[in-house]
Amino acid sequence: MKKQTFTVVFAGGGTGGHIYPGIAVADETRAIALEKGIEIKLYWIGNSCGMDKSLVEKNLVSEGGSIDAFYGIPSGKLRRYFSLKNFTDIIKIAAGFFKSLYLLIKLKPDCVFSKGGFVSVPPCKAAGILRIPYFTHECDFTPGLATKLNSCGAKNIFISYSETEKYFSEKKKKLCVVTGNPVRPVFYENHKKEGLDFLNIPENHNKKILFVSGGSLGARQINELVMENLNWLKENFIVVHQTGKAFAEENPLVMSSGDDDYKPYAFIYKEMPYVIQAADIVLCRSGANSLWECATCGKPMVLIPLCGSGTRGDQVDNARYFEKENAALVLLGNEADGNHLKEKLSFFLNEENIASYSNAASKMCSGKSALVIAGKILEKAGKK
Protein backbone atom coordinates (compact mmCIF):
# COMPACT_ATOMS: atom_id res chain seq x y z
CA MET A 1 0.00 0.00 0.00
CA LYS A 2 1.36 3.39 -1.05
CA LYS A 3 2.26 5.67 1.85
CA GLN A 4 0.12 8.82 2.02
CA THR A 5 1.94 12.12 1.49
CA PHE A 6 0.98 15.17 3.55
CA THR A 7 1.20 18.41 1.55
CA VAL A 8 1.37 22.01 2.77
CA VAL A 9 1.44 25.10 0.57
CA PHE A 10 3.06 28.22 2.02
CA ALA A 11 2.00 31.61 0.66
CA GLY A 12 3.56 35.01 1.19
CA GLY A 13 6.29 37.37 0.13
CA GLY A 14 7.22 40.84 -0.98
CA THR A 15 9.88 41.26 1.72
CA GLY A 16 12.18 39.05 3.74
CA GLY A 17 9.93 39.77 6.71
CA HIS A 18 7.19 37.70 5.09
CA ILE A 19 9.50 34.97 3.79
CA TYR A 20 11.98 34.11 6.55
CA PRO A 21 9.31 33.43 9.22
CA GLY A 22 7.46 31.20 6.75
CA ILE A 23 10.66 29.29 6.09
CA ALA A 24 11.10 28.88 9.85
CA VAL A 25 7.64 27.28 10.03
CA ALA A 26 8.46 25.10 7.02
CA ASP A 27 11.66 23.90 8.71
CA GLU A 28 9.79 22.91 11.87
CA THR A 29 6.92 21.31 9.92
CA ARG A 30 9.34 19.10 8.02
CA ALA A 31 11.25 18.26 11.22
CA ILE A 32 8.06 17.17 13.01
CA ALA A 33 6.96 15.13 10.00
CA LEU A 34 10.32 13.33 9.79
CA GLU A 35 10.24 12.62 13.52
CA LYS A 36 6.72 11.15 13.26
CA GLY A 37 7.45 9.22 10.08
CA ILE A 38 5.06 11.33 7.97
CA GLU A 39 5.95 11.73 4.31
CA ILE A 40 5.63 15.42 3.49
CA LYS A 41 5.77 17.86 0.58
CA LEU A 42 6.14 21.63 1.15
CA TYR A 43 5.55 24.11 -1.65
CA TRP A 44 5.70 27.92 -1.77
CA ILE A 45 3.52 30.34 -3.74
CA GLY A 46 5.03 33.82 -3.97
CA ASN A 47 5.47 36.84 -6.19
CA SER A 48 6.71 36.01 -9.68
CA CYS A 49 8.68 39.30 -9.55
CA GLY A 50 11.04 40.58 -6.86
CA MET A 51 13.05 38.74 -4.23
CA ASP A 52 10.58 35.97 -3.37
CA LYS A 53 11.92 33.37 -5.80
CA SER A 54 15.60 33.87 -4.95
CA LEU A 55 15.05 33.81 -1.17
CA VAL A 56 12.79 30.77 -1.19
CA GLU A 57 14.93 28.79 -3.63
CA LYS A 58 17.90 29.14 -1.28
CA ASN A 59 15.81 26.91 0.99
CA LEU A 60 14.92 24.16 -1.46
CA VAL A 61 15.38 20.56 -0.35
CA SER A 62 18.14 20.20 -2.95
CA GLU A 63 20.07 22.94 -1.08
CA GLY A 64 19.51 21.37 2.32
CA GLY A 65 16.35 23.36 3.10
CA SER A 66 12.70 22.44 3.58
CA ILE A 67 10.86 23.72 0.49
CA ASP A 68 10.27 21.31 -2.41
CA ALA A 69 9.40 23.88 -5.08
CA PHE A 70 8.57 27.56 -5.60
CA TYR A 71 5.69 28.77 -7.80
CA GLY A 72 5.39 32.41 -8.82
CA ILE A 73 2.08 34.23 -9.38
CA PRO A 74 1.29 37.80 -10.51
CA SER A 75 0.83 40.10 -7.53
CA GLY A 76 -0.81 43.50 -7.19
CA LYS A 77 -0.72 45.84 -4.22
CA LEU A 78 -3.91 46.50 -2.25
CA ARG A 79 -3.81 50.27 -1.74
CA ARG A 80 -6.21 52.21 0.47
CA TYR A 81 -5.56 55.43 -1.43
CA PHE A 82 -6.08 56.59 -5.02
CA SER A 83 -3.44 55.55 -7.51
CA LEU A 84 -3.56 54.80 -11.22
CA LYS A 85 -1.69 51.59 -10.41
CA ASN A 86 -4.81 50.36 -8.64
CA PHE A 87 -6.42 49.72 -12.03
CA THR A 88 -3.54 47.66 -13.45
CA ASP A 89 -3.02 45.87 -10.14
CA ILE A 90 -6.63 44.66 -10.13
CA ILE A 91 -5.75 42.70 -13.28
CA LYS A 92 -2.63 41.30 -11.58
CA ILE A 93 -4.62 40.26 -8.50
CA ALA A 94 -7.22 38.53 -10.66
CA ALA A 95 -4.48 36.74 -12.63
CA GLY A 96 -2.84 35.72 -9.35
CA PHE A 97 -6.13 34.32 -8.08
CA PHE A 98 -6.74 32.15 -11.16
CA LYS A 99 -3.16 30.89 -11.17
CA SER A 100 -3.51 30.08 -7.45
CA LEU A 101 -6.65 28.09 -8.21
CA TYR A 102 -4.77 26.13 -10.88
CA LEU A 103 -1.78 25.47 -8.58
CA LEU A 104 -3.89 24.34 -5.62
CA ILE A 105 -5.90 21.98 -7.81
CA LYS A 106 -2.62 20.63 -9.19
CA LEU A 107 -0.77 20.32 -5.84
CA LYS A 108 -3.79 19.09 -3.81
CA PRO A 109 -2.51 20.41 -0.45
CA ASP A 110 -3.93 19.28 2.87
CA CYS A 111 -3.71 22.91 4.02
CA VAL A 112 -2.31 26.35 3.18
CA PHE A 113 -0.28 28.57 5.51
CA SER A 114 -0.14 32.30 4.78
CA LYS A 115 2.74 34.36 6.12
CA GLY A 116 1.33 37.59 4.77
CA GLY A 117 2.02 40.18 2.13
CA PHE A 118 -0.31 41.07 -0.73
CA VAL A 119 0.75 38.00 -2.72
CA SER A 120 -0.77 35.75 -0.02
CA VAL A 121 -4.35 36.96 -0.56
CA PRO A 122 -5.12 35.18 -3.90
CA PRO A 123 -3.92 31.74 -2.65
CA CYS A 124 -6.00 32.11 0.54
CA LYS A 125 -9.11 33.08 -1.41
CA ALA A 126 -8.50 30.20 -3.82
CA ALA A 127 -8.09 27.81 -0.87
CA GLY A 128 -11.38 29.05 0.57
CA ILE A 129 -13.25 28.35 -2.66
CA LEU A 130 -11.66 24.89 -2.93
CA ARG A 131 -12.48 24.22 0.76
CA ILE A 132 -8.84 23.66 1.62
CA PRO A 133 -8.21 24.64 5.27
CA TYR A 134 -5.86 27.60 5.57
CA PHE A 135 -4.13 29.51 8.35
CA THR A 136 -2.79 33.05 8.42
CA HIS A 137 -0.16 34.70 10.60
CA GLU A 138 0.22 38.38 11.51
CA CYS A 139 3.72 39.34 12.61
CA ASP A 140 3.06 43.02 13.42
CA PHE A 141 1.40 44.52 16.48
CA THR A 142 -1.47 45.81 14.33
CA PRO A 143 -2.89 43.61 11.53
CA GLY A 144 -2.33 44.68 7.95
CA LEU A 145 -4.93 44.69 5.19
CA ALA A 146 -3.72 41.36 3.77
CA THR A 147 -4.19 39.65 7.14
CA LYS A 148 -7.66 41.19 7.56
CA LEU A 149 -8.67 39.81 4.18
CA ASN A 150 -7.07 36.42 4.83
CA SER A 151 -8.73 36.14 8.24
CA CYS A 152 -12.13 35.72 6.53
CA GLY A 153 -12.40 31.95 6.33
CA ALA A 154 -9.11 31.11 8.07
CA LYS A 155 -9.02 28.08 10.32
CA ASN A 156 -6.87 30.03 12.77
CA ILE A 157 -5.36 33.51 12.94
CA PHE A 158 -1.90 33.27 14.48
CA ILE A 159 -0.76 36.53 16.13
CA SER A 160 2.56 37.60 17.63
CA TYR A 161 1.16 39.73 20.48
CA SER A 162 -1.83 39.04 22.72
CA GLU A 163 -2.88 42.70 22.39
CA THR A 164 -3.32 42.26 18.61
CA GLU A 165 -6.52 40.32 19.27
CA LYS A 166 -8.41 43.57 20.00
CA TYR A 167 -8.14 44.60 16.34
CA PHE A 168 -10.39 41.71 15.25
CA SER A 169 -14.14 41.20 15.56
CA GLU A 170 -15.56 39.14 18.42
CA LYS A 171 -16.09 36.21 16.07
CA LYS A 172 -12.52 36.32 14.78
CA LYS A 173 -11.05 36.75 18.26
CA LYS A 174 -12.11 33.15 18.93
CA LEU A 175 -9.86 32.05 16.05
CA CYS A 176 -6.80 33.95 17.32
CA VAL A 177 -3.88 31.99 18.74
CA VAL A 178 -0.95 33.87 20.27
CA THR A 179 2.23 32.24 18.97
CA GLY A 180 4.84 34.99 18.75
CA ASN A 181 6.67 35.62 15.49
CA PRO A 182 8.49 32.59 14.03
CA VAL A 183 12.25 32.75 13.56
CA ARG A 184 14.50 30.10 12.07
CA PRO A 185 15.83 27.39 14.43
CA VAL A 186 19.42 28.62 13.99
CA PHE A 187 18.60 31.73 16.05
CA TYR A 188 18.07 29.53 19.11
CA GLU A 189 21.58 28.08 18.80
CA ASN A 190 24.84 29.70 19.90
CA HIS A 191 26.94 30.73 16.91
CA LYS A 192 28.69 33.74 18.43
CA LYS A 193 32.16 32.36 17.66
CA GLU A 194 31.22 31.77 14.00
CA GLY A 195 29.99 35.37 13.89
CA LEU A 196 33.26 36.75 15.24
CA ASP A 197 35.20 34.57 12.79
CA PHE A 198 33.07 35.76 9.86
CA LEU A 199 33.59 39.40 10.89
CA ASN A 200 37.30 38.82 11.55
CA ILE A 201 36.98 40.17 15.10
CA PRO A 202 39.16 38.60 17.82
CA GLU A 203 37.38 37.10 20.83
CA ASN A 204 39.31 39.41 23.16
CA HIS A 205 38.16 42.63 21.40
CA ASN A 206 37.89 45.64 23.70
CA LYS A 207 34.90 47.46 22.20
CA LYS A 208 31.19 46.74 22.04
CA ILE A 209 30.04 45.44 18.65
CA LEU A 210 27.26 47.51 17.10
CA PHE A 211 25.37 45.81 14.28
CA VAL A 212 23.56 48.24 11.97
CA SER A 213 20.94 47.03 9.50
CA GLY A 214 18.13 48.58 7.50
CA GLY A 215 16.77 45.19 6.42
CA SER A 216 17.59 43.19 3.31
CA LEU A 217 17.17 46.25 1.06
CA GLY A 218 18.94 48.70 3.36
CA ALA A 219 17.53 51.97 4.72
CA ARG A 220 18.70 55.34 3.38
CA GLN A 221 17.88 57.15 6.65
CA ILE A 222 19.95 54.75 8.75
CA ASN A 223 22.82 54.69 6.25
CA GLU A 224 23.00 58.49 6.25
CA LEU A 225 23.02 58.61 10.06
CA VAL A 226 25.88 56.14 10.15
CA MET A 227 27.91 58.07 7.57
CA GLU A 228 27.32 61.42 9.34
CA ASN A 229 28.43 60.02 12.70
CA LEU A 230 30.92 57.39 11.61
CA ASN A 231 33.93 58.87 13.42
CA TRP A 232 32.09 58.94 16.76
CA LEU A 233 30.69 55.46 16.18
CA LYS A 234 34.16 54.06 15.43
CA GLU A 235 35.59 55.66 18.57
CA ASN A 236 33.07 53.84 20.73
CA PHE A 237 32.12 50.66 18.84
CA ILE A 238 33.19 48.12 16.29
CA VAL A 239 30.56 48.97 13.66
CA VAL A 240 29.22 46.14 11.48
CA HIS A 241 27.06 47.77 8.82
CA GLN A 242 24.71 45.96 6.45
CA THR A 243 24.12 48.75 3.93
CA GLY A 244 21.83 47.17 1.36
CA LYS A 245 22.86 46.55 -2.23
CA ALA A 246 21.74 49.94 -3.57
CA PHE A 247 23.96 51.85 -1.14
CA ALA A 248 26.87 49.51 -1.87
CA GLU A 249 26.58 50.08 -5.60
CA GLU A 250 26.33 53.87 -5.18
CA ASN A 251 29.21 54.10 -2.68
CA PRO A 252 32.03 51.74 -3.72
CA LEU A 253 34.64 53.81 -1.84
CA VAL A 254 32.75 53.39 1.44
CA MET A 255 32.46 49.65 0.89
CA SER A 256 36.21 49.37 0.33
CA SER A 257 37.10 51.56 3.33
CA GLY A 258 36.49 48.90 5.96
CA ASP A 259 38.97 48.52 8.81
CA ASP A 260 39.09 47.05 12.31
CA ASP A 261 36.38 49.43 13.57
CA TYR A 262 34.11 49.67 10.51
CA LYS A 263 32.98 46.61 8.59
CA PRO A 264 30.51 47.33 5.74
CA TYR A 265 28.59 44.55 3.97
CA ALA A 266 26.10 44.98 1.15
CA PHE A 267 24.04 42.01 2.34
CA ILE A 268 24.50 39.24 4.90
CA TYR A 269 22.47 36.09 4.31
CA LYS A 270 23.57 32.76 5.75
CA GLU A 271 25.75 34.37 8.43
CA MET A 272 23.04 36.77 9.68
CA PRO A 273 22.18 34.74 12.82
CA TYR A 274 25.89 34.47 13.62
CA VAL A 275 26.42 38.23 13.22
CA ILE A 276 23.46 39.12 15.43
CA GLN A 277 24.70 36.72 18.12
CA ALA A 278 28.18 38.25 17.96
CA ALA A 279 26.81 41.79 18.36
CA ASP A 280 26.29 43.56 21.69
CA ILE A 281 23.75 46.13 20.41
CA VAL A 282 21.65 46.32 17.25
CA LEU A 283 20.59 49.50 15.44
CA CYS A 284 17.79 48.76 12.99
CA ARG A 285 14.28 49.38 11.69
CA SER A 286 11.40 47.83 13.60
CA GLY A 287 10.04 45.34 11.11
CA ALA A 288 8.70 42.31 12.96
CA ASN A 289 11.27 39.90 11.59
CA SER A 290 14.29 41.97 12.67
CA LEU A 291 12.77 42.59 16.10
CA TRP A 292 12.06 38.96 16.89
CA GLU A 293 15.36 37.65 15.52
CA CYS A 294 17.30 40.13 17.66
CA ALA A 295 15.11 39.55 20.71
CA THR A 296 15.45 35.76 20.38
CA CYS A 297 19.21 36.30 20.58
CA GLY A 298 18.73 38.59 23.59
CA LYS A 299 20.08 41.73 21.93
CA PRO A 300 19.28 45.27 23.16
CA MET A 301 18.08 47.44 20.27
CA VAL A 302 17.97 51.06 19.19
CA LEU A 303 15.06 51.26 16.77
CA ILE A 304 14.40 53.78 14.01
CA PRO A 305 10.93 52.79 12.75
CA LEU A 306 9.83 53.54 9.23
CA CYS A 307 7.14 56.20 9.52
CA GLY A 308 5.32 58.81 7.45
CA SER A 309 2.83 58.78 4.58
CA GLY A 310 4.41 55.77 2.87
CA THR A 311 3.63 53.36 5.70
CA ARG A 312 0.57 52.32 7.74
CA GLY A 313 2.51 52.85 10.97
CA ASP A 314 3.10 49.19 11.83
CA GLN A 315 6.79 49.72 12.55
CA VAL A 316 6.00 52.53 14.99
CA ASP A 317 3.54 50.27 16.83
CA ASN A 318 6.10 47.46 16.94
CA ALA A 319 8.82 49.77 18.23
CA ARG A 320 6.63 51.30 20.94
CA TYR A 321 5.71 47.82 22.20
CA PHE A 322 9.35 46.76 22.52
CA GLU A 323 10.14 50.10 24.15
CA LYS A 324 7.32 49.55 26.66
CA GLU A 325 8.79 46.15 27.52
CA ASN A 326 12.24 47.76 28.11
CA ALA A 327 13.77 45.70 25.32
CA ALA A 328 14.63 48.65 23.04
CA LEU A 329 15.13 52.41 22.82
CA VAL A 330 13.36 54.28 20.01
CA LEU A 331 14.30 57.19 17.74
CA LEU A 332 11.13 58.43 16.10
CA GLY A 333 10.59 61.21 13.54
CA ASN A 334 12.64 64.34 14.30
CA GLU A 335 14.53 62.51 17.05
CA ALA A 336 16.31 60.38 14.45
CA ASP A 337 19.34 62.69 14.33
CA GLY A 338 22.99 62.42 15.30
CA ASN A 339 22.68 63.84 18.82
CA HIS A 340 19.83 61.55 19.82
CA LEU A 341 21.56 58.59 18.20
CA LYS A 342 24.69 59.18 20.28
CA GLU A 343 22.57 59.58 23.41
CA LYS A 344 20.73 56.27 22.91
CA LEU A 345 23.85 54.31 21.98
CA SER A 346 25.82 55.80 24.88
CA PHE A 347 23.18 54.33 27.20
CA PHE A 348 24.30 50.87 26.08
CA LEU A 349 27.96 51.51 26.80
CA ASN A 350 26.94 50.62 30.36
CA GLU A 351 27.10 46.86 31.04
CA GLU A 352 24.16 46.91 33.46
CA ASN A 353 21.93 48.59 30.88
CA ILE A 354 22.89 46.02 28.26
CA ALA A 355 22.17 43.15 30.67
CA SER A 356 18.79 44.57 31.70
CA TYR A 357 17.55 45.15 28.14
CA SER A 358 19.01 41.84 26.95
CA ASN A 359 17.10 39.98 29.65
CA ALA A 360 13.84 41.79 28.75
CA ALA A 361 14.28 40.98 25.05
CA SER A 362 14.91 37.30 25.77
CA LYS A 363 11.80 37.03 27.95
CA MET A 364 9.63 38.33 25.09
CA CYS A 365 10.71 35.48 22.82
CA SER A 366 11.14 32.58 25.20
CA GLY A 367 9.07 30.07 23.17
CA LYS A 368 9.72 28.56 19.73
CA SER A 369 6.94 30.21 17.72
CA ALA A 370 7.66 28.30 14.52
CA LEU A 371 7.41 24.99 16.38
CA VAL A 372 4.07 26.00 17.92
CA ILE A 373 2.63 27.03 14.54
CA ALA A 374 3.90 23.89 12.78
CA GLY A 375 2.29 21.75 15.46
CA LYS A 376 -1.02 23.58 15.14
CA ILE A 377 -1.00 23.20 11.35
CA LEU A 378 -0.37 19.45 11.52
CA GLU A 379 -2.92 19.01 14.30
CA LYS A 380 -5.74 20.95 12.57
CA ALA A 381 -5.04 19.19 9.31
CA GLY A 382 -5.48 15.84 11.02
CA LYS A 383 -1.83 14.84 11.48
CA LYS A 384 -1.37 15.13 15.26
N, C-alpha and C positions, 0 to 999 in steps of 0.2 A: 504494500500500500504506500502510495506516494505521500511523503511528509508535507503537511500544510505549511505554506509560507505566509508569514504575517507581514503586511506592507503598510508603511506610513509615508505619507507625502508631507513634506515641510514646505511652507510658503512664506515668503517675505523677502525683503531686500531694500535696496536704495542706498543704504549706508551700512558700514560695518556694525553699527549698533543694532541693526535688525538681523544681521547674518551670524555674527559670532555667538550670541546667546542661543540661536537655533542650532548651531553646530554643537554647542555644549550639550543641549538636550538630545541631539542625535547620537552623540558619543555615549551618553548614559543609557539611552534606549537600546543601542546595540550591545552594550556591556551586560545589561540585565538579560537581554534575549539570549546571549551566548551562555551566561551563567545558568539559565533555566532550560537550555537546550531547545530554544525556539528558533526556527529558521526565519530570518528577517530580511526584508528589502527596504531601504530608505532612499527616497527620491526627493529632489528639491525643485520647486517651481519658483523662478525669480524673473527679474527684469531681463529682457533680451538685450538691452543696452546697459552701459555702465559697468560697475565693478562686480555685480552679483556673480556672474559666471566665473571670473578669475578667482574670486575669494572662495566660492563653494568648491570649485574643481581642485583647489589645493587640499581639499579634504575628501577626495574620492577614495574609495576602498583601495584602488590601485596604488595610491600614494600613502597608504597606511592610515587613512581616515575612515569615516563612517558612512559617507554618502555614496550610493551606487551610481547615480547619474543626475545631471542637471538638465532642466528643461526651461528654456526662455520663452516668455510671453510678452506681447506688447503691453506697456504700462503707461497710464495717464495719471496726472496729478489731480487730486480732488481739492480744488480751491474754493474757499468761502468768500472770495472777492471776485470782482469782474476782471476778466482777462480774455483776450482774443484766443489764447491757447486753450481756454475751456472748451471751445467748439471742436478743435482738432483732437483734444484729449478724450472727448466723449467717444470718438471713433476708436481710439486706442483702447479705451476701457472695454468697449463692446467686443473688439477683436480679442482682447485678453480673456474675456469671459468665455467666448466660444472656443478658444484654444484650450482653456482650462477644462471645459466640458469634455473635449476630445481626449485630453491627457488623462483625466480621471476615469473615463470609460475604458481607456486603454490599459492603465496601470492597476485598476481595480483595488484601490487602497482600503484597508480596514478602517482607517481614520486619517484626518488631515490636521496638522498642527500649524497654526499661523503665528509667526513671530512679529508680524506687523509691517508697516510700510504700505504705501498705496498699492503695490503690486500684489499684496496678499488678499485684497478684497475680491477680485474675480474668482480665484480658486475657492474661497469660502462660500461665495454665492453659488458657484457650480456644485460644490459639495452638498449644500443645502437642498438644491433641486434634485440631486441624485440620491438624497437621503443617506449620505455618508456622514457619520458623526465627525464633528470637527471641534477643535479647541483653539482659543486665542489667548495670547499673552500680552499684557501691557507693562512695559518696563518703566515708564515715567510715572511721576507722582499724580499727574492729571491725565486721563485718557485722551488720546488723539482721535481724530475723525475716523481713521481706518479701524481702530479698535471698536468704536461705537457702532460702526456699520457691521463689523464682524461679530459683535456680541449678539446680534439678532439671529437666533437659531443655534448659537454655540452650545455645546454640551457643558463646558465650563469656561469661565473667564478667569484666567490666572492673573493675579496682580502682585506687584512687588511690595506695596505698602498697604497696611490695613486701612489707612485713611482714604485710599483711593476708592474704596467701596461706596463712599457717599456721593460720588459723581454718577452712579448708576441708579436706575429706577428700583423700586422695592422688589419687583419681580426678578430683575437681573442680579440684585444683591445676593439672592439665594444661590446663584450660580457662581459667585465669586469665591476663589480659593487663594489665600495669601501664600505665596511661594517664595517671594524674593525674586531677584533678577538672576537668571542662570549665567554662570561663567564656566569656562572650560575647566576640566579636572586639573590641568597643569597648574592653575593658580592656587590650588590647595596644597601643592607640593613645595618643597624648599629648594629653589634653584638660585639662591643668592650668589653662590660661588661662580656658577656658570655665567651669571649676569656680569659680575666683576671681570671675569676672563674675557667675555665678549667686548666689554667696554675698555679693556686694557687698563684697569684700575687695580693697584695693589691692595691686598686685604688690609694692610696697615696704613691706609690713607688717612690723612689728618684733617680732612674737611668733610662736611655733610655733602651727600650727593643729591642734587636737585634734578629731577626729571621733568622736562617741559614738553607738553604735547598738546597740539590742537586737534587731535583725532587723525584718522587715516589720510585726510585731505589737507591737514594743516589748518591754521587759523591766522589770518593776516594780523589781527589785533594783538594776539599773543606774540607772534614773531616780531612785530615792531617794538613791543615793550621790551623783549629780550635784547634786541639790537641797541635800543636807546640806553639800556642800563647794563650792558654786558660787562663793562669794567668793574662795576660794583658787584655784580653777580659772581664774577670770577674771583674777586677778592675774598668772598665769603663761602663759595660753594664750588664743587665740581659740577659743571652744568652739562647735562646730557639733553640735547635738544632735537626732538623729532620735528622737522620743519614742514613736512609735506612736500610732495614732488614739485608743485608749482614754484614754491619759494626756492627750492634747490636749483631748478632750471634757470630762474631769474637771477640768482646770486651765487654763481660758481666760485667767486673769490671767498665768500663766507664759508662755503662748504669745504674749501681746501685750507681754511685757516685754523683748523682744529689743533688743539694742544692738550696739555695735561689737565687744564681747567675748563676747556670748552670742547665738547664733542658733538658736532652736528651730524645728524642722519636724516636723509630724505624720508625714509620710511623703515620702520622696524616691524617685521612680521613674526617669524617663528620665535625670535628671542624676546618678544615683548614681555611675557610673564617674568622672564629672568631679569630684565632691566628694571621692571617695577619692583621686584623683590630686592634688588640691589640698592634701590634708591632709599633715601631717608625722608624726603618730602616730594610731593608731586604738584606741579602747577599745570592746570588743564582746564578745559571746558567742563560743563556739567551734564554731558550726555550720560544717560543711564549706564551704558556699557562701561565707560571709563570709570565712573563712580564706583560701581560694584566690583570691578576688577581690582581697583586700588584699595577699596575697603576690605575685600577678601584677604588681601596681602597685609592688611593692617597699616596702611600708609596715611599719614596726615596729609591733607590737601589744601591748597589755595586755589579757589575756583573763580574763573572768570566766565560766567554763563553767557551764552549767546542771547541777546535781547534786542528789542526794537521791532519795527514793522514787518521784518522778514521772518518772524518766528511767532509761534502761538504762546510763547512764554513758558514752555515745559522745562527748559533748562534752569530758568530762574526758580521755579517751584522745586525742582530737584535740589538745587544748591541751598535754598533756604531750609529744606528739610535736614540736609546733612549738617548745616550750620547749627540748627536747633539741637541736634543730637551731639554737638561738640566734636564732630568728626572732621570739620573743615572750616576754614575762614573764607569769606566771600568778598570779591571785588566786583561791584555792580555799577554799570552806567558810568557816570563821571568819576567814580572812585578808581576806575581801572587806569591809573596813571602811575608814573614812576615812584612818586613819594609813597603812595599807599601800598604799592607792590613791595617796596623795601620794608615798610612797617610790618606788613603781614609775614613776610619771609623772615624778618629778624626775630619775630615771636618764636619761630621754630629753630632758632639757634640755641634755644634753651632745651636741655635734655628732658627736663620734667614735662615741658609742654608737648614735646614730641611723644613721650610715653603716654601721656593722658589722652591725646587725640588719637594715637595709634590704637589704644585699648578700646576707645569708643567706636572707632571704625570697625574693628574686628567683631565687636558685639553685634553690630548691625547685620553682619553677614555670616553668622555662625553656622547656618545650615547649608547643605548642598542643594540649592534651588533646582538645578538641572536634574538631579537624581529624583527629587520629589515630583517634578513635572513628568519625567519619563515614567515613573511608577504609576501616576494617575492616568496617563494616556493608555498604558498597557492594561490597567485595571478596568477602565471604562470601556475599552474595546474588547473586553472579555478574555484578556490574557493576564490573569493575576500573577 
